[in-house]
Amino acid sequence: MPTKAGRSCTKPGCAGIVRNGRCSVCGPTGRAAQQEYDQRRGSAAARGYGRRWQKTRRMILRSDPLCVLCLAEGRTTLATDVDHIVPRRQGGSDEASNLQPLCHSHHSQKTGRGG
């Protein structure tokens, strides 16, 4: 039985021929890409977001339940995420003075993950 003709790799500019998705040079997409990223990233606890962080997060969200950026825009939205004003990778701490409650949309925008 004849096989289905290959298609172009989905990465713009790539001339690779594949059955679907991206070629092996351009890398995985979709679920496979997410799984690969998650494995490299490590668990929340391994990244420093264990029990102590969860307790701090709950404290911040209880004391300030609204997204501070939505409030600045004149909207009232429940906060779902706690954001480091100065990121930990840039020397920021988990002290309350360096944390702010944000809605998921604003947190994703701030951390560069889209909206």
C-alpha positions as CSV (number, residue, x, y, z in Angstrom):
1,M,0.0,0.0,0.0
2,P,1.4,3.4,-0.9
3,T,2.4,5.7,1.9
4,K,1.1,9.2,2.3
5,A,3.2,12.0,0.8
6,G,5.3,14.0,3.2
7,R,4.6,17.6,4.1
8,S,6.8,20.5,4.7
9,C,8.1,21.1,8.3
10,T,5.8,23.5,10.1
11,K,8.7,25.8,11.1
12,P,8.7,28.9,8.9
13,G,11.6,28.8,6.4
14,C,12.4,25.1,6.9
15,A,12.4,22.9,3.8
16,G,12.3,19.6,5.7
17,I,9.8,17.0,4.7
18,V,7.9,15.3,7.5
19,R,4.7,13.2,8.1
20,N,3.4,15.9,10.4
21,G,4.7,18.7,12.7
22,R,8.4,19.7,12.6
23,C,11.4,17.9,11.3
24,S,14.1,16.4,13.7
25,V,16.3,19.5,13.1
26,C,13.7,22.0,14.1
27,G,12.6,20.1,17.1
28,P,9.3,18.9,18.7
29,T,6.1,20.8,18.9
30,G,2.9,20.5,20.9
31,R,2.8,18.0,23.7
32,A,6.2,16.5,23.0
33,A,7.8,20.0,23.2
34,Q,6.0,20.7,26.5
35,Q,7.1,17.4,28.0
36,E,10.7,18.1,27.0
37,Y,10.5,21.6,28.5
38,D,9.0,20.3,31.7
39,Q,11.8,17.7,32.1
40,R,14.5,20.3,31.6
41,R,12.7,22.7,34.0
42,G,12.5,20.4,37.0
43,S,9.8,20.2,39.6
44,A,8.4,23.2,41.4
45,A,10.2,22.1,44.6
46,A,13.5,21.7,42.7
47,R,13.1,25.3,41.5
48,G,12.6,26.6,45.0
49,Y,8.8,26.6,45.2
50,G,8.2,24.0,47.9
51,R,6.2,24.0,51.1
52,R,7.7,27.2,52.4
53,W,6.8,29.1,49.2
54,Q,3.3,27.7,49.2
55,K,2.8,29.1,52.7
56,T,4.1,32.5,51.7
57,R,1.9,32.5,48.6
58,R,-1.2,31.7,50.6
59,M,-0.3,34.5,53.0
60,I,0.1,37.1,50.2
61,L,-3.1,36.0,48.5
62,R,-5.1,36.2,51.7
63,S,-3.8,39.6,52.7
64,D,-4.1,41.1,49.1
65,P,-6.7,39.0,47.1
66,L,-6.8,41.4,44.1
67,C,-4.5,41.8,41.2
68,V,-2.5,45.0,41.7
69,L,-2.1,45.6,38.0
70,C,-5.8,45.2,37.3
71,L,-6.5,47.7,40.2
72,A,-4.1,50.1,38.5
73,E,-6.2,49.8,35.3
74,G,-9.4,50.4,37.3
75,R,-10.6,46.8,37.2
76,T,-11.2,44.4,40.0
77,T,-9.9,40.9,39.4
78,L,-9.0,38.2,41.9
79,A,-5.3,37.4,42.1
80,T,-4.3,33.8,41.3
81,D,-0.5,34.1,41.2
82,V,2.1,35.7,43.4
83,D,4.8,37.5,41.4
84,H,8.4,38.4,42.4
85,I,8.8,42.1,41.7
86,V,12.5,41.6,41.3
87,P,12.9,38.0,39.9
88,R,14.7,35.5,42.0
89,R,17.2,34.9,39.2
90,Q,18.1,38.6,39.5
91,G,18.6,38.5,43.2
92,G,15.0,39.0,44.3
93,S,13.9,37.5,47.6
94,D,10.7,35.8,48.8
95,E,10.2,38.6,51.3
96,A,6.7,40.1,51.2
97,S,8.1,43.5,50.1
98,N,9.2,41.8,46.9
99,L,6.0,40.0,46.2
100,Q,2.8,41.2,44.5
101,P,-0.5,39.4,43.8
102,L,-1.4,39.2,40.1
103,C,-4.1,37.6,38.0
104,H,-2.9,34.8,35.8
105,S,-3.1,36.9,32.7
106,H,-0.9,39.7,34.1
107,H,1.5,37.2,35.6
108,S,1.9,35.5,32.2
109,Q,2.4,38.8,30.5
110,K,5.1,39.9,33.0
111,T,7.0,36.6,32.9
112,G,6.9,36.5,29.1
113,R,4.5,33.5,28.6
114,G,1.8,35.3,26.7
115,G,-1.6,36.1,28.0
